[in-house]
Amino acid sequence: MTHPHTLRHTYATRCYENGVDQQVVQKLLGHSTLVMTTDLYTHVSEEKKKEEVAELKILA
């Protein structure tokens, strides 16, 4: 069973993946520090890692 709190992590991660300013996400989630938002709530998916690596190969 997924805990409702997991939705906060998913929300922060999806915002990051879509380029939403992390300070905005911090305020929306009610965190006192940006570090809490970025280090604890934002996660990097395998898909996002693959996309970024592919982008690096294009730039090379």
C-alpha positions in Angstrom: 0.0 0.0 0.0 1.3 3.5 -0.9 1.3 5.9 1.9 -0.3 9.3 1.2 3.0 11.0 2.1 4.5 9.4 -0.9 2.5 11.8 -3.0 4.5 14.7 -1.7 7.7 13.0 -2.9 6.2 12.2 -6.3 4.9 15.8 -6.6 8.4 17.3 -5.8 10.1 14.9 -8.2 7.7 15.5 -11.1 8.0 19.3 -10.6 11.8 18.9 -10.8 11.6 16.8 -13.9 9.4 19.4 -15.5 11.7 22.3 -14.7 9.7 24.0 -11.9 11.9 26.3 -9.8 12.8 24.3 -6.7 12.2 27.4 -4.5 8.6 27.4 -5.7 8.3 23.7 -4.9 9.8 24.4 -1.5 7.1 27.0 -0.7 4.3 24.9 -2.1 5.3 22.0 0.1 5.8 24.3 3.1 9.4 23.4 3.7 11.5 25.7 5.8 14.7 25.0 3.7 15.4 24.3 0.1 17.7 21.5 1.2 14.8 19.6 2.7 12.9 19.9 -0.7 15.9 18.9 -2.9 17.6 16.3 -0.7 14.7 14.6 0.9 11.7 15.0 -1.4 13.2 15.2 -4.9 14.3 11.9 -6.4 15.9 11.1 -9.8 14.2 8.4 -11.7 16.0 5.9 -13.9 14.2 7.4 -16.9 15.5 10.9 -16.1 19.0 9.6 -15.7 18.8 8.0 -19.1 17.4 11.2 -20.7 20.3 13.2 -19.3 23.0 10.8 -20.4 21.4 10.8 -23.9 21.5 14.6 -23.9 25.2 14.5 -23.0 25.9 12.2 -25.9 24.2 14.6 -28.3 26.3 17.4 -27.0 29.6 15.5 -27.4 
